[in-house]
Amino acid sequence: MRKFTKERNLVKPAKTRFATAFLTLRAMYIQRKNLKTLVLSTEWNSSKFAKETSGKEVANLLISIHFWNDVVRALTVCSPLTKVLRLVDGEKKPPMGYIYEAMDRAKEAIAHGFRGVQKHYEKVFQIIDARWSEQLHRPLHAAGHVLNPGLYYKAEEEGTLLQSLWTEYYACVEKLVRDTTIQDALIAELPKYKMADGLFGCGPAKRARDTRSPVEWWSLFGSETPNLQKFAMKVLSLTCSSSGCERNWSVFEHIHSKKRNRLTLSRLNDLVYIKYNRTLKRRYDARDLIDPIRLDNIDDSNEWLVGCPEDQDDELVYEDDDLTWGSVATAIGADESIYHLRGLSSRSTVPDKGKGVESTSTSSSSSRTRTLIDEEYEEEDEEQYNDVEDFDLQELDNFEEE
């Protein structure tokens, strides 16, 4: 495979924190011509893989037009959502003020990817709305959207700001601020922000709406509304994901290893505290608070998917010939069994050797998969843990003395 893909791998689990299946599909789509050429080559037909059940299934999949159409549909749906996940997973810039708008743009990008034909994406929207509306969306997200000057004033000018956002905003105020006096002060100061009066309407403030992060914008121009300024900076500085906690747990697992399995709980906690906060300090020093988060990349996230599913039939096998991959798929009957692959088991049991014993083909396939993944894990970026193995316990003593 790597010979035909010019040494490009398809599976890269060590390079990603999530969405490995999507990125693998994307890599397959980019290499689709090379993969089709692979299963039609002399090397493949003369190898043992072409005679195995799993090998035949793979060959039919790679030649099938229906399969590649489904891949394009999956990528059209997943690409914008992956951009939103990557936004939420970031640590340098708080995404609370952008997540509401990012979800709307992701849905718009999906609809645009299906050329606005509602019947092609309405079921997808039902799934997204069920997850977003019932499980993920909270008044906090609406408050972040309202308090983001770059998005709020633009929506006000275009008349696209939903009134329901204000209901959720006040619910957020009531939830986060228990003191009724401060609640009344926030309500009293809000009209000045809505009408862009005072510092909110000065030239530098208007120009900085799209060039400064929301937190920095409020710190620079919100001094006339101190209560609202404090509340806005509090909301806009929050995270939208528990990824940071999960990475902290990963530090625990890395420090409490087989070589260090006798660490006391207090010493383990101190080691993790020093290691993770040192990582946080390094990220903080490299932070970029001046530039806001850009959502434009969600709008054009499907630009590389040029060519919709119906164009796959006319794709030429050779540039100087009129033979198409659709004709090849029809000739070898690849599409005939594409929807019956679940009925074909790539695992076969041998009755003579007892129930549940897998054939050699399955073992060899699994071995090849493990080898491929192991090669990728060797290239894993170890920036997060680059100094744990050499961590000197003397640092802990110094920390305790301080």
N, C-alpha and C positions, 0 to 999 in steps of 0.2 A: 504494500500500500504506500509506504513512504517513498518508494521509487517512483511511483506514478504521481504522487502528490508533491514531488520535489522536496522531500524531507519535511513536509508539513504534517503535524499530528492533528488528529481530530478531537481527542479527549484531553482536556487540560484541567483536571479537577483541582490541582494544587495552585493554579493561577487565579482562581475565583473563590469568593466567599459564598456565593449562591448562584442559582440559575445555571448550573453546569449543563443540564440537559438542553437548555435553550442555546447556549454557546456552542455545544457540540453539534446541534442541528444547523446552526449558522455556519460552522466550519464545513459541515457536509455539503451545504448548499453552495458555498463558494467553490468547493472542490468537486462539484457534481459531474462535470465533464470528465475529469481525471478518474473519478470513481467508476463511471460507466465504462470508460476505456479499460480500466483494470479488469472488470469481470468479463470483458469480451476478448481479453488478450490471450496469447498463446501460453504465457506463463501461468495464468490462472487456470485455463482449461487442462493443462498438463499436471497441475498440482493436485494433491489429495483433498484440498479444501473444496474443490469444485464437485467432488463426488459425495461429500457429506450432505446430510439433510439441512443443517444450518447454513452451509455454504450455498446451497441452491436457493434457500430462502433469501439470503443476502443478495445474491445475484438478481433474483426477481424484483426485489425491492428497489435496487439501484437502477434498474432499467425501466421500472414501471413509471408511467406518466402520472398515474393517480397518486403515487407515493410523493412525488416531488410537488404536485399541486397541494397536497396536504401539508408538506413542509413549508411551502410559501404561506399558506393560511396560518399555520402555527407561528411563524416568524412575524407575520403582520400583526398578530394579536400580542405576542410576547415582547416584541422589541420596545414599544413605548412603556410597557409596564416594568421592564427591566431597567429602563432609564430612571423611573420613579423609585424603584428599589435601591438603585445605586445612589440616588439623591438622599434618600432617607438613611442609608447606611454610612454616609459621610460623617466625618468628625471635625473637619476644619471650619465648616460654616453651618450654623444651626438652621435646619430646614423647616422649622415650625411655621414661619411666615409664607412658605411656598407650597406646602404639601397639598392644600386645597386646590390651588390653581394647577398644580402639576397633574392631579388626577383628572381634572377637566381636559387638560391638553392631551393627556394620554388617550382619553376616549375620542377626542377629535382626530388624533393621529390614526387611531384604529379605523374610524369611519372613513377617513381619507384613503387609507390603504385599501379598503374595499370599494373605492370609487363611489362612496355614498349610497350604495345599494343596501338598504336597511335589512332586508331579509338575510343578508350574508353575515351580519354582525349583531343582530338583535339578541340572539341567545347569549352571545359573549357579553353584551352589556348587562343582561339579566344576572349573570354570574358576578360580574364586577360590582354592580350596584348592590347585590345581596351581601357581598363581603364588605364593601366600603360603607354602605349606609347602616347596616345592622351590627357590624363588628368593629370597624376601624374608625369611622368618622365620629368625632366628638366636638362639643362646643369650643374646645380649646383650639382646634384647627380653624374654625370659623373666626375666632378672635384673632389668631395669627394672620389670617388673610386680611381682615379689616384694618389691623394695625400696621400692615406693610404698606408704606406710602407709595412705593412704585406700582403696586397692583391696585390699591384702593382708589387713588385719584384717577388712574387710567380707566377703571371700571365706572367711576362716577361720570367721567366725560362721555363715555360710550353708552351710558345708561344700562349697563349689563350687571350691575350689582344687585344681587338677590336680597329682598327684604327679610327673608328667613335668616340671613346672616346676622342681622341685628338682634333677633330673638336669641340666637345661640350666643352672641357676644354678651348680652346681659346675663344669660345663664352662667357663662364663664366667670363674669365679675362676681356674681353672687356666690359662686362656688369657691373661688380663690381668695376673695376678700371677705372676711367675716365681720369686720367692723363696719356697721351701717353708716357711720360718719364718713369714712373713706369712700364707701360706695356712692354716697351722695356727692362727694367732691369729684369723683371720677365722672359722674353723669354731668355735673356742672361744667367740667373742663372739656368734655367731648365736643360740643359745638364748635369750639375754637379750632380743633383739629379737622372737623368735617368741612368747615367753611374756609380752611387755609388762611386763618387770620394771624396777624402778628408775625412771629418768626417762621411759622409754618408756610406763609405765603411770600416770603422774601425770595429774591432771585437765587441766592446760593442754595436755599432749601429746595427750590423747585428743580434746579439742575442736579442736585445730589440724590434725588429720589431714585434714580436708576443707576447711579454711579457709586453709591455708598450702601453698605449693608444696612438693613433696617435697624439693628441695634445701635450702630454708630450714628445713624441719622437721628434717632431719638435722643441720643446723648448730646448731639450737637445743637439741635433745634427745639428740644422739648422743655427747655428750662422755664418757660412761661406757664406750663401746666405740670407742676412737679409730681402730683399724684398720678396723673395719666402717664407721665414719662416713666416713673418707676414701674408701674403696672405693665406698660408696653415692653420695656426692656426685660422684665421677668418672663413674660409670655414668649417673646421672640427668641429668648436664649435657651429655651427648652428643646430637648431632643424628641424625635418621633419614633425611636426604635430602642430596643433593649440590646442592641448589638454590642454596646460598650460593656455591659454587664457580662455578656457571653465571652468577650475577649478577656475580661478579668478572670473568669473561671478557667479559661485556657492557660493563663499564666499560672494559676494554681496547679493545674495538671502538669505543666512543664517543670515547675520547681519541685513539686512533690513526686519525684521520679523513683525508679528502683534504686538509684544510687543515694537518694536522700529520703528514704522511707522512715527514718527514725527522727525526723524533725518534730519538735514539740509544736503544739498548735499555735502558741503565742509567737514562736520564732518563725513559723511558716507564714502567719499573718503579716509579720513585720517585713519579711522578704518580699511577699507579694505587694505590700504597700509601697516599698521602695522601688521595686521594679516597675510597677504599673504607673506610679506617679512620675518616675523618671521618663517613661515613654510619653506620658501626657505633657510633661514639660518640653520635651523635644518637639512634639507636635505643636505646642503652644508657641514656641519660639519661631516655628516655620509657618505660623498662621497667616491668613490674608483676610483681614476684616474689612478692608476698604472696598473690594470688589463684591458686588452682590451675586447671588446665585442666578445663573442664566438658565431659563427654561426653553430657549429657542431650539436646543438640540432635541427636545421631545417632539416638536412639531415636524421636524424633518428626519425623524429616527428611522424611517423606512425608505430613505432615498436610495440605499444600496439594493433594495428589492426592485430594481427596474425590470419590468416584465411581469405581468400577472399570470395566474395559473393557466389561463387558456392559451398562452403563448408557448407553453412548454412543448407542445406537439410539433411545432415548426422549427425547433432548434436543430441546427445542422450538425451532423456528426463530423464532417470535414468542411472547411471553409470553401474549398474548391470543388465541392460535389453537392448534389441536390438531395442526398440521402439524409433523412431526418431521424431523430431519436424516436419519434412516434411510430415511424415505420419499423424500426428495429424492435420496439416493444411489442408491436402487433405480430411481427414475424416469429418471435420466440415465445409468444403467449405469456409475457410477463404480467400483464394486467388481468389475466383470467383468474388467477388464484390469489390476487392481492388481498382480497377481503376474507380469505379463508386461512390466513396464516396462523390464526390462533388455534385452528384445529390441527395444524401440523406441529407436532412436538419435536423440539430439537433435543429433547432428553428422552432417551429410550432405555428401558429397563431390560435386562437380560434374564429371562426366566431361569436359566440353568444356574445362575449365580445368586439367585435370591432376589426378593422384592426390594426395590429402591436403589439398586446398584446402577450407577450411570455408565453410559458407554464411554469408550475412549475418546470419541469425537468431542463430547461435552467437556471432558477434562482438559483436552488440548486447547479447546476454545477458551475455557476459563483461564488456562495458564497464559495464553497469549494476551488476554485482556489484562491480567494482573501484571504481566511484564510491561505492557504499554503504560499502565498507570504508574508503575514503579519508576519508569524512566522519567515521567513528568514530575513525580514527587522529588526526584533528585535535584530538579531545577527550581524548587520552591523558593520563593523570596523569603528569607529568614530575617528580614529587618525587624520584625516584631520581637524576635527572640535572639537577636544577634549577640547579646552580651549576657545571657543567662548562664550558659555553661561556665563562663569565666568569672562568674559573680563571686567576688571575694567576701567571705563572711565577716571580714574586718570592717566592711562598710556598715554592717548591721551594728557592730559595737560602737562605731563612731556615731551612728544615728541615735543609739540609746543614750550615749553621753550627751548629745545635743538636746 
